[in-house]
Amino acid sequence: MKILILGSTGMLGSECGNVLGQDHEIVAPDKKQLDIISWDGVIENLQELSPDVIVNCAGFTNVDACETEDFLVRKINVEGPRNLAQGSARFECKLLHISSDYIFDGLKLVPQPYFEDDASNPLSAYGKSKAESEVAVRENSPNYIIARSGWLYGINGNNFIKSIISHAIQKKHKVIRVVEDQFGAPTWVYRLALQIKELLLADGRGTYHATAEGYCSRFECAEYVLGKLGIKSSIEPCKMEDIKGSAKRPANCLLENRLLKKQGINVMQNWKNDLDIFLDKFGKEYIKEAKMEKP
């Protein structure tokens, strides 16, 4: 297959390029070459490139910044996917679009997860934009996959794992405060890229949840990471309401990979197993990078 990847320099997009590139032809234009908010640019590129599949990993993902950047958020997170969906319909190719756990309100009691057919009720501008992106894809593309995930980490880009290690090494604060009342499944983008590969191979259709198995709180995840790497640091639990931030976040970010399991194509692993592999492979690199940062 010929696969067009948007957002190919990001944390998930770069991993998708590596994983999918093992068996398929990858085209990965940068933003200057293909800006998804430009209808003409999308159509011209799709006509020229003739991909079999579009994988959209592009997005405005700074949750707090989304609260004050409404115009840009709508352009990137809603109009962009709509352009890709309409283009995929016009040129008869599959569209795989990445969505988020933040489309839900998180009011279910843990450990009850959210399922693919649960109603969305986002709390933040970011969550609202991702929910609207799903509608744009469903209404405009006859052959789509929406893959919802969350709590992503990987070697490229900023993420919670990297941030915790950085704070612990830099010792910017005597005590690192981490929320104990938000729950989810830390998900390695490499594993998610493998799942995307499996979805494309199976010619999946519709909306899927794709997160690591099991769950933990942010605080439990931070404790696990620092313990695994042998980093001594003082951390204490706090509540979400104690952390400064303009965006409301769901307390329960648990997604059940029900459809993947029903179709026998779930390759997601327990969050601890994947995090162990990741930290064994990249933990020292993260520590080295943190030590080189300016305090």
C-alpha positions as CSV (number, residue, x, y, z in Angstrom):
1,M,0.0,0.0,0.0
2,K,0.9,3.6,-0.5
3,I,0.4,5.4,2.8
4,L,0.3,9.2,3.2
5,I,1.1,10.2,6.8
6,L,0.2,13.7,8.1
7,G,1.9,14.9,11.2
8,S,4.8,12.7,10.4
9,T,7.4,14.5,12.5
10,G,5.3,14.2,15.7
11,M,5.5,11.6,18.4
12,L,3.0,9.2,16.9
13,G,3.4,10.2,13.2
14,S,7.1,9.4,13.3
15,E,6.5,6.0,14.8
16,C,3.9,5.3,12.3
17,G,6.4,6.1,9.5
18,N,8.9,3.6,11.0
19,V,6.4,0.8,11.6
20,L,4.3,1.1,8.5
21,G,7.4,1.8,6.3
22,Q,8.6,-1.8,6.9
23,D,5.9,-3.2,4.6
24,H,4.5,-0.2,2.7
25,E,5.4,2.8,0.7
26,I,5.4,5.9,2.9
27,V,4.8,9.5,1.8
28,A,5.4,11.9,4.6
29,P,5.2,15.6,3.5
30,D,5.9,18.4,5.9
31,K,3.4,21.1,6.7
32,K,4.8,23.4,4.0
33,Q,4.3,20.6,1.4
34,L,0.8,19.7,2.6
35,D,-1.1,21.9,5.0
36,I,-4.3,20.0,5.9
37,I,-6.2,23.3,6.6
38,S,-5.9,24.2,2.9
39,W,-8.7,22.5,0.8
40,D,-6.9,23.2,-2.5
41,G,-3.6,21.9,-1.1
42,V,-5.2,18.7,0.1
43,I,-6.9,18.0,-3.2
44,E,-3.9,18.8,-5.3
45,N,-1.6,16.5,-3.2
46,L,-4.1,13.6,-3.1
47,Q,-4.5,13.9,-6.9
48,E,-0.8,13.8,-7.4
49,L,0.2,11.3,-4.8
50,S,-2.8,8.8,-5.2
51,P,-2.4,7.2,-1.8
52,D,-4.3,4.0,-0.8
53,V,-4.5,5.2,2.8
54,I,-4.2,8.6,4.6
55,V,-3.1,8.4,8.3
56,N,-3.8,11.7,10.0
57,C,-1.7,12.2,13.1
58,A,-1.7,16.0,12.8
59,G,-3.4,18.0,15.4
60,F,-3.3,20.9,17.9
61,T,-2.7,19.0,21.1
62,N,-1.8,21.5,23.7
63,V,-4.9,21.1,25.9
64,D,-4.5,24.4,27.8
65,A,-3.6,26.5,24.8
66,C,-6.7,25.2,23.0
67,E,-8.8,27.2,25.5
68,T,-7.5,30.5,24.0
69,E,-6.7,29.6,20.4
70,D,-10.2,28.8,19.1
71,F,-9.6,29.8,15.5
72,L,-6.4,27.8,15.1
73,V,-7.8,24.8,16.9
74,R,-10.9,24.6,14.7
75,K,-8.7,25.0,11.6
76,I,-6.3,22.2,12.5
77,N,-8.5,19.8,14.5
78,V,-11.8,20.1,12.7
79,E,-11.5,21.7,9.3
80,G,-8.3,19.8,8.5
81,P,-9.8,16.3,9.1
82,R,-12.9,17.4,7.2
83,N,-10.7,18.3,4.2
84,L,-9.0,15.0,4.4
85,A,-12.3,13.1,4.7
86,Q,-13.7,14.8,1.7
87,G,-10.5,14.3,-0.2
88,S,-10.5,10.6,0.7
89,A,-14.0,10.2,-0.6
90,R,-13.2,12.0,-3.8
91,F,-10.1,9.9,-4.6
92,E,-11.5,6.6,-3.0
93,C,-8.8,6.0,-0.4
94,K,-9.1,5.0,3.3
95,L,-8.7,7.6,6.0
96,L,-7.4,6.7,9.5
97,H,-7.9,9.6,11.9
98,I,-6.5,9.8,15.4
99,S,-8.9,10.9,18.1
100,S,-8.7,11.2,21.9
101,D,-10.1,10.0,25.2
102,Y,-10.8,13.7,26.0
103,I,-14.0,13.5,24.0
104,F,-15.6,11.9,27.1
105,D,-16.5,13.7,30.4
106,G,-14.7,11.1,32.6
107,L,-17.7,10.9,35.0
108,K,-17.9,7.1,35.0
109,L,-16.6,5.6,38.2
110,V,-13.2,4.0,37.9
111,P,-12.6,1.2,36.9
112,Q,-15.6,1.5,34.5
113,P,-14.2,2.2,31.0
114,Y,-15.6,4.1,28.1
115,F,-16.7,2.1,25.0
116,E,-16.7,3.0,21.4
117,D,-20.4,3.7,21.2
118,D,-20.6,5.8,24.4
119,A,-21.9,9.3,23.9
120,S,-19.2,12.1,23.8
121,N,-19.4,15.0,26.3
122,P,-16.1,16.8,26.2
123,L,-15.1,19.1,29.0
124,S,-12.5,21.2,27.2
125,A,-12.0,23.1,23.9
126,Y,-9.5,20.4,22.9
127,G,-12.0,17.6,23.7
128,K,-14.7,19.4,21.8
129,S,-12.5,19.9,18.7
130,K,-11.7,16.2,18.7
131,A,-15.3,15.2,19.0
132,E,-16.2,17.5,16.1
133,S,-13.3,16.0,14.1
134,E,-14.9,12.6,14.4
135,V,-18.2,14.0,13.1
136,A,-16.4,15.6,10.2
137,V,-14.8,12.3,9.3
138,R,-17.9,10.2,9.6
139,E,-20.1,12.6,7.6
140,N,-17.6,13.0,4.8
141,S,-15.6,9.7,4.3
142,P,-17.3,6.4,3.3
143,N,-14.1,4.4,4.2
144,Y,-12.7,5.6,7.5
145,I,-11.1,4.4,10.8
146,I,-11.2,6.6,13.9
147,A,-8.7,5.4,16.4
148,R,-9.1,6.9,19.9
149,S,-6.2,6.7,22.3
150,G,-4.7,8.7,25.1
151,W,-1.8,9.2,27.6
152,L,0.6,8.7,24.8
153,Y,4.4,8.6,25.3
154,G,7.3,8.0,23.0
155,I,10.9,9.0,22.3
156,N,9.9,12.0,20.1
157,G,8.1,15.0,21.4
158,N,6.8,16.1,24.8
159,N,4.9,13.7,27.1
160,F,4.1,13.0,30.7
161,I,6.9,10.4,31.1
162,K,9.5,12.8,29.8
163,S,8.2,15.6,31.9
164,I,8.4,13.6,35.2
165,I,11.9,12.5,34.5
166,S,12.9,16.0,33.6
167,H,11.4,17.5,36.8
168,A,13.1,14.8,39.0
169,I,16.5,15.2,37.4
170,Q,16.4,19.0,37.3
171,K,15.0,19.3,40.8
172,K,13.3,22.5,39.9
173,H,11.0,21.9,42.9
174,K,11.7,20.3,46.3
175,V,8.6,18.2,45.9
176,I,6.9,17.2,42.6
177,R,3.2,17.3,42.9
178,V,1.3,14.8,40.7
179,V,-2.4,14.3,40.4
180,E,-3.8,11.1,42.0
181,D,-7.4,11.5,40.8
182,Q,-7.0,11.2,37.1
183,F,-6.8,7.6,35.7
184,G,-5.8,6.3,32.4
185,A,-3.5,3.8,30.5
186,P,0.0,5.1,29.6
187,T,0.2,4.1,25.9
188,W,3.5,3.7,24.0
189,V,3.2,5.2,20.5
190,Y,5.2,2.3,19.1
191,R,2.5,-0.2,20.2
192,L,-0.2,2.1,18.9
193,A,1.6,2.2,15.5
194,L,1.6,-1.6,15.5
195,Q,-2.1,-1.5,16.2
196,I,-2.7,0.9,13.4
197,K,-0.7,-1.5,11.1
198,E,-3.0,-4.3,12.2
199,L,-6.1,-2.2,11.6
200,L,-5.1,-1.4,8.1
201,L,-4.2,-5.0,7.4
202,A,-7.6,-6.2,8.6
203,D,-9.3,-3.4,6.5
204,G,-11.0,-2.1,9.7
205,R,-14.0,0.2,9.4
206,G,-15.5,2.5,12.0
207,T,-14.5,3.7,15.5
208,Y,-12.0,1.9,17.7
209,H,-10.4,2.3,21.1
210,A,-6.7,1.6,21.2
211,T,-5.0,2.1,24.5
212,A,-2.7,0.0,26.7
213,E,-4.4,-2.6,28.9
214,G,-4.8,-1.9,32.6
215,Y,-4.8,1.5,34.2
216,C,-3.2,3.7,36.8
217,S,-3.3,7.2,38.2
218,R,-0.9,9.9,37.1
219,F,0.7,9.7,40.5
220,E,1.1,5.9,40.3
221,C,2.6,6.2,36.8
222,A,5.1,8.8,38.0
223,E,6.1,6.6,41.0
224,Y,6.6,3.7,38.7
225,V,8.8,5.5,36.2
226,L,11.1,7.0,38.9
227,G,11.3,3.7,40.7
228,K,12.1,1.8,37.6
229,L,14.9,4.2,36.7
230,G,16.2,4.5,40.2
231,I,15.7,8.2,40.3
232,K,15.4,9.6,43.9
233,S,12.9,12.4,44.1
234,S,10.2,13.6,46.4
235,I,6.8,13.4,44.9
236,E,3.5,13.8,46.6
237,P,-0.1,13.3,45.4
238,C,-2.5,16.1,44.8
239,K,-5.9,16.7,43.2
240,M,-6.6,17.9,39.7
241,E,-8.2,21.0,41.1
242,D,-4.9,21.9,42.8
243,I,-3.0,22.1,39.5
244,K,-3.1,25.3,37.6
245,G,-4.5,25.0,34.1
246,S,-7.2,26.6,32.1
247,A,-8.7,23.4,30.6
248,K,-10.9,21.0,32.5
249,R,-9.7,17.4,32.1
250,P,-11.7,14.1,32.5
251,A,-10.9,12.2,35.7
252,N,-11.6,8.8,34.1
253,C,-9.7,8.4,30.8
254,L,-10.1,4.6,30.6
255,L,-10.9,3.3,27.1
256,E,-11.9,-0.4,26.5
257,N,-10.5,-1.9,23.3
258,R,-13.8,-3.8,22.9
259,L,-14.0,-3.7,19.1
260,L,-10.4,-4.7,18.6
261,K,-10.9,-7.7,20.8
262,K,-14.2,-8.6,19.2
263,Q,-12.5,-8.7,15.8
264,G,-9.5,-10.5,17.1
265,I,-7.0,-7.8,16.2
266,N,-6.1,-6.3,19.5
267,V,-2.2,-6.1,19.9
268,M,-2.2,-3.6,22.8
269,Q,-0.2,-4.8,25.9
270,N,-0.4,-4.0,29.6
271,W,0.9,-0.5,30.3
272,K,3.6,-1.7,32.7
273,N,5.0,-4.3,30.3
274,D,5.3,-1.6,27.5
275,L,6.7,1.0,29.9
276,D,9.3,-1.4,31.1
277,I,10.5,-2.1,27.6
278,F,10.4,1.6,26.7
279,L,12.4,2.7,29.8
280,D,14.9,-0.1,29.4
281,K,15.5,1.1,25.8
282,F,15.2,4.9,26.2
283,G,15.4,5.7,30.0
284,K,19.1,6.6,30.0
285,E,18.5,8.8,26.9
286,Y,15.7,10.6,28.7
287,I,17.9,11.1,31.8
288,K,20.8,12.4,29.7
289,E,18.5,14.8,27.9
290,A,17.1,16.1,31.2
291,K,20.6,16.7,32.6
292,M,21.5,18.7,29.5
293,E,18.4,21.0,29.8
294,K,18.8,24.4,31.3
295,P,17.3,24.6,34.8
